Structure formats: C-alpha cells, structure tokens
Amino acid sequence: MIKRILVGCLAALAFSTQAAPISFFNVELNADAIALSDGAPGIGSQSSPPGAAPVIATAASIGTADIATAGAIADTGLLNASADVTGTGAGVSSAVGAARFFGSFVNGGWLILNLGLDPFEAVTGSGLSGVSLFARLTSGGVTLFEDIITASRTLDYYLTPGTVGTLELLLTSEASVGLGGANAGSAFASGLVTLVGTVPEPGTWLLFMLGAGTMLLVRRRA
C-alpha cells in the first residue's frame, strides 16, 4: 500500500510544473516596418545577428493629406509591432509592422510555452486594421504546432529529452485606409507578445505528499 502511495507521488511529481526559464540559442530577431501614403514611402529593417538585440525598425510616409507610420521591436521573450494610418480616401494608404523571433532549445521533457498576446485595434471611416501572431514549434525536425494565433495561447508538450526543438514567432500589425476607393478614415493596430518558456519543477504540495509517504514507509519498517 505504502509503495503504491510513493509511486503515485513520484508520478504526480513528474507531471507537476512551475515556471522556470528555458534557454534559447541560435536566436534570430527581425524587425520590419513599411509605410505607404501619397508621400515618399518609408521602409525600415533591422536584424540580429549581425546587430545587437533588441532590434528596432521604424518607417513613416507623410504626404500632403495622408500619413502612415509603422514600427516594430523584437527581442527574446518580447515582440511588439504597430501600424497607424490617416487618409482622405483619395488613394490607398497603408502601414505594416512585423517582429520575428526564432530560437533553438534543448528538450528536457515536459515543455510549456506561454504565449501572451495583447492586441489593440481602433478604426474610423474606411479604416481597416489587424493583429495576428504566427507560431511554429518543432521537435527533432517534426512540426508539433503551426498556426495563426489571435489570442493568448499555451503550448504544452512532452518532448524527448536531449533532442533539439525550435520556436518561431511572427507578430504582424496592419492598418490601411482607402481600399476600394472608400471614404476618408483612420486605422491603428498594435500587438504585444510576451513569451515565457517553462520546464518541469515539483509543486510544493506534491513535495509534501512525497515527504509524508516517505515518513510512512520509514515508520512501517520501524
């Protein structure tokens, strides 16, 4: 009976997790921004490597009546992208901000990735906006998850210890005015992503159960 209790405690410990950081290597960061209006177009792009992290990109296009701006920030554990447009509707004005993270990691068993996505959009008139997060998780060269996310998401997988996994995130914010010859308007889109990778650690209450089971076993033998 006591042996069964101990085995149950150990099994529960194996499945109990608390937040602990995961280390990424071969990290790639990209920040891109594009702004188009009736003025000169604006383009900004930064990456790491070769540059240092975090990477930041901005772009602006200011015409006689239309304004478009975009920005992006990319770092390990944090992505931000924004786009802002105001236009008369006489032409098409648009802006796109994109932030990308790619990193490799060594699998250690259970892996929990908390993807916190905080989108914000505001439009008037003919304005259009959108915020999306593309996520891809692989392990040993096999794709485990690949999808476009529009809200916070938790990815929970058991990965063979010692194998290598990869995580790719691409956050995009878009805004436009005047599509289809529509009337004047404005649009704003902004997205913020926070990434927390966790590895298994025993929960406090399960440690207590294991300790209690051990004490019972010692007492039984005594």
C-alpha positions in Angstrom: 0.0 0.0 0.0 2.7 2.4 1.0 4.8 1.6 -2.1 1.8 2.4 -4.2 1.5 5.8 -2.4 5.1 6.5 -3.1 4.8 5.5 -6.8 1.8 7.7 -7.1 3.6 10.7 -5.5 6.6 10.3 -7.9 4.2 10.1 -10.9 2.4 13.2 -9.8 5.8 15.0 -9.3 6.7 14.1 -12.9 3.6 15.9 -14.2 3.7 18.9 -11.8 5.3 22.0 -13.2 6.0 25.5 -12.1 7.5 28.4 -14.2 11.3 28.1 -14.9 13.0 29.8 -17.8 14.2 27.9 -20.9 17.4 28.8 -22.6 17.3 29.6 -26.3 20.4 29.5 -28.6 21.0 30.4 -32.3 18.5 33.2 -31.8 17.4 35.2 -34.8 15.5 38.5 -34.4 13.9 40.6 -37.2 12.0 43.9 -37.1 10.5 45.3 -40.3 8.3 48.4 -40.9 6.7 49.6 -44.1 4.6 52.8 -44.6 2.9 54.0 -47.8 0.8 57.1 -48.5 0.7 59.8 -51.1 4.2 60.9 -49.9 7.5 59.1 -50.3 7.3 55.5 -49.0 9.1 54.6 -45.8 10.9 51.3 -45.1 12.8 50.2 -42.0 14.5 46.9 -41.3 16.9 45.6 -38.6 18.1 42.1 -37.6 20.1 40.3 -35.1 22.6 38.9 -35.9 24.6 40.8 -37.1 23.2 43.7 -35.0 22.8 43.6 -31.2 19.4 42.7 -29.5 16.9 44.1 -29.2 16.3 45.2 -32.8 14.0 48.2 -33.7 12.6 49.3 -37.0 10.5 52.4 -37.9 9.0 53.8 -41.0 7.0 56.9 -42.0 5.3 58.2 -45.1 3.9 61.7 -44.9 2.1 63.2 -47.9 0.0 66.3 -48.4 -3.1 64.7 -46.9 -2.2 61.2 -45.9 0.0 59.9 -43.1 1.3 56.4 -42.5 3.7 55.2 -39.8 4.8 51.7 -38.6 7.2 50.3 -36.0 8.5 47.0 -34.7 10.6 45.8 -31.8 12.0 42.2 -31.5 13.8 40.6 -28.5 13.9 37.3 -26.8 10.7 37.0 -24.8 9.2 40.2 -26.2 7.7 41.2 -29.6 5.9 44.5 -30.5 4.5 45.7 -33.8 2.3 48.7 -34.6 0.8 50.5 -37.6 -1.0 53.8 -37.8 -2.7 55.4 -40.9 -4.8 58.5 -41.5 -6.1 59.2 -45.0 -8.5 61.1 -47.2 -9.6 58.0 -49.1 -8.5 59.6 -52.4 -5.8 56.9 -52.6 -4.7 53.9 -50.6 -2.6 54.4 -47.5 -1.2 51.5 -45.6 1.3 50.5 -42.9 2.7 47.2 -41.7 4.9 46.5 -38.6 6.4 43.0 -38.2 8.5 41.5 -35.4 10.0 38.0 -35.6 11.7 35.6 -33.2 13.4 32.3 -33.9 15.3 30.2 -31.4 16.5 26.7 -30.7 16.5 24.9 -27.4 17.4 21.5 -25.9 14.4 19.5 -24.9 14.3 18.3 -21.3 10.9 16.5 -21.1 7.7 18.4 -20.5 7.7 21.8 -22.1 5.2 24.6 -21.5 5.3 27.7 -23.7 3.1 30.6 -22.6 2.4 33.0 -25.5 0.8 36.1 -24.2 -0.8 38.2 -27.0 -2.2 41.6 -26.2 -3.8 43.1 -29.4 -5.3 46.6 -29.8 -7.2 48.0 -32.8 -9.1 51.2 -33.5 -10.7 52.3 -36.8 -12.8 55.2 -38.1 -14.4 55.6 -41.6 -12.9 53.4 -44.2 -10.0 52.3 -41.9 -9.1 48.6 -41.6 -6.7 47.0 -39.1 -5.5 43.6 -38.0 -3.2 42.0 -35.5 -2.0 38.3 -35.8 0.7 36.0 -34.4 2.1 33.1 -36.4 3.7 30.4 -34.2 5.6 27.3 -35.2 7.0 24.7 -32.7 9.2 21.8 -33.8 11.0 19.0 -32.1 13.6 16.7 -33.7 12.7 18.2 -37.1 9.0 17.4 -36.7 6.4 20.2 -36.6 4.2 19.9 -33.5 2.3 23.2 -33.8 1.8 25.6 -36.7 -1.0 28.1 -36.7 -2.0 31.8 -36.7 -3.0 33.0 -33.1 -5.3 35.9 -32.4 -5.4 35.5 -28.6 -3.1 34.3 -25.8 -2.2 30.6 -26.1 -0.3 27.9 -24.0 1.5 25.1 -25.8 2.1 22.0 -23.6 4.1 19.1 -25.0 6.3 16.2 -23.8 9.5 16.3 -25.8 12.1 13.6 -25.9 14.9 14.7 -23.5 18.2 15.6 -25.3 16.6 16.4 -28.7 16.6 19.9 -30.2 13.4 21.9 -30.6 12.8 25.2 -32.4 10.3 28.0 -31.9 9.3 30.7 -34.4 7.0 33.6 -33.7 6.0 36.3 -36.2 3.8 39.2 -34.9 2.2 41.4 -37.6 0.1 44.6 -37.2 -1.5 46.1 -40.3 -3.5 49.3 -40.9 -5.0 50.8 -44.1 -7.3 53.5 -45.4 -9.0 53.9 -48.8 -9.2 50.4 -50.1 -11.7 50.2 -53.0 -11.8 54.0 -53.3 -13.6 54.3 -50.0 -14.0 57.5 -47.9 -11.6 59.0 -45.5 -10.7 57.3 -42.3 -8.1 56.2 -39.9 -6.8 52.9 -38.5 -4.4 51.9 -35.7 -3.2 48.4 -34.8 -0.8 47.3 -32.2 0.3 43.9 -30.8 2.4 42.9 -27.9 3.7 39.4 -27.3 5.4 38.1 -24.2 7.0 34.6 -24.2 7.6 32.5 -21.1 9.1 29.1 -21.6 8.9 26.7 -18.6 10.5 23.4 -17.6 9.3 20.9 -15.0 9.7 21.6 -11.3 7.8 19.8 -8.5 4.9 21.6 -6.9 5.1 22.4 -3.2 2.0 20.3 -2.2 3.4 17.3 -4.1 6.7 17.6 -2.3 4.7 17.5 0.9 3.0 14.3 -0.3 6.3 12.7 -1.1 7.7 13.6 2.3 4.6 12.2 4.0 4.8 9.0 2.1 8.5 8.5 2.9 7.8 9.1 6.6 5.0 6.4 6.5 7.4 4.0 4.9 10.1 4.5 7.5 7.5 4.2 10.3 6.2 0.9 8.7 9.7 -0.6 8.6 10.4 0.5 12.2 
